[in-house]
Amino acid sequence: MKIGFVSLGCPKNLVDTEVMMGQLVAGGHELTPHPSDADVIVVNTCSFIDPAKQESVDTILEMAEYKKTGRAQRLIVAGCLVERYRDDIQKNMPEVDAMIGTNELERINALCEGVKPAENPFDAYLYHDLTPRVLATPKHFAYIKIAEGCDHPCTFCVIPQYRGKFRSRRFESVISEATRLYSQGVREINLIGQDTTCYGEDLGLKDGLATLLARLASIETGQEKWVRFLYCYPNKVTQKLLDTIAEHDSLVKYIDMPLQHASANVLKRMKRGANGDIFLKLIERIRATIPGVAIRTSMIAGFPGETEQDFDTLCQFVEAAQFDRLGVFSYSDEDTSKSNALDAKVDAKTIYNRKRHLMSIQKKISRKRNRALIGRELRVLVEGPSADSDLVWQARASTQAPEIDGVCYISDPGEHPLKAGEFRNLLVTEAHDYDLTGALVDAPAAAPAEKLLQISLV
């Protein structure tokens, strides 16, 4: 049976898709990138914000057409949209033949085959190192989900309702998976979870993430490697964690720390606490401990109760913090979130204008920080041809996370042919608002002779 997949949303969703694909392949099924050739189409959805919900619905309806024009016999909807709107989908989308929630991934084979799934004896699903998985990312980088669920009470977020309580993967399970991925040619591993900085707390591990990072950094690969973690909670960023990142070369100097706001009033209504001054002290400590670190954050514009004064506080904070990367979300009511019941809603036009204004501030900051890099050499990971043109290749510096940050365009590859997945030195020659352009100024590193000998003897 041929199965086609469409995965929407964040890297956490992508890993769920990879796990479902792995189980299907292990079950004897064939994957196809062409929906028109698929006997079954699976759409893994996202519903975190309104645009994501709309994209998910539109994609479901688009894929449903292949039941009329292609060979598809079944359409299965998976992911967060199912967790939130299972009854509505069942009622309003007769084209959908089956649904699978975020904690039901082990049901995918049975649902694709049209048989009744076995009962799940576990309360919540969490994949491990022995779980079959088919990577959907380029060969040189991969995501590893180290935890699932969340225990934070943020009023704007519905993830805990649908992903469940926070639960960490076993330490050795993560190490085993990372070791296998590196042996398969992956050069960059990105650790993800709803909050990676809580890793190990439920297992009784002290400084769990720092310990895990140090162990990952010690994995012998025979080649250069990167380890990155995403989505940390500000009050969980310990000095031990920062010291660990600073100590190991393979741990990229990059902190992704969604702060959401800087006004104490708004943060209180979000049930996150703290304020801009506390955050600035933390940022100062991060930069003092990790020279050259890039800090990424995200903010929400127009949260209920956000006054003009609150927004001014946020703008002043962004100016003071000088983030390397900043994303801004427009607040939208989620019918099951606690913030939905809050008063003093901000109108849509004001939210839109505030988001644009905040991004205009960051655009100037980003351009200035990028211009300061002109004339410097950066270690980059070559990605492959640009999505805009096969004639232009792109790469990423360690301070650029895949799929969410800017990239480095290679204007001059030098004398050596380009190869995706290799580390090279890039001399920055041009700076743009979010991207960089430069020339490669070194030769590719040769694969270790001893490693090649071992491979040839197997």
DAZI-V181586 format. One record per helix or strand of 3 or more residues. SS is the DSSP state (H for helix, E for strand). FROM is the first residue (numbers start at 0). LEN is the number of residues. If there is no record, write none. Layout:
# DAZI-V181586
ss=[SS & SS]
from=[FROM & FROM]
len=[LEN & LEN]
This chain:
# DAZI-V181586
ss=[E & H & E & H & E & H & H & E & H & E & H & E & H & H & E & H & H & H & E & H & H & E & H & H & E & H & E & H & H & E & E & E & E & E & H]
from=[1 & 10 & 29 & 34 & 39 & 49 & 65 & 73 & 79 & 97 & 104 & 140 & 158 & 170 & 187 & 195 & 200 & 207 & 225 & 233 & 238 & 253 & 263 & 275 & 293 & 307 & 324 & 337 & 347 & 376 & 392 & 407 & 422 & 435 & 448]
len=[6 & 16 & 3 & 3 & 6 & 15 & 4 & 6 & 13 & 3 & 9 & 5 & 5 & 13 & 5 & 3 & 3 & 10 & 4 & 3 & 9 & 3 & 6 & 14 & 8 & 14 & 6 & 4 & 24 & 9 & 5 & 5 & 9 & 5 & 9]
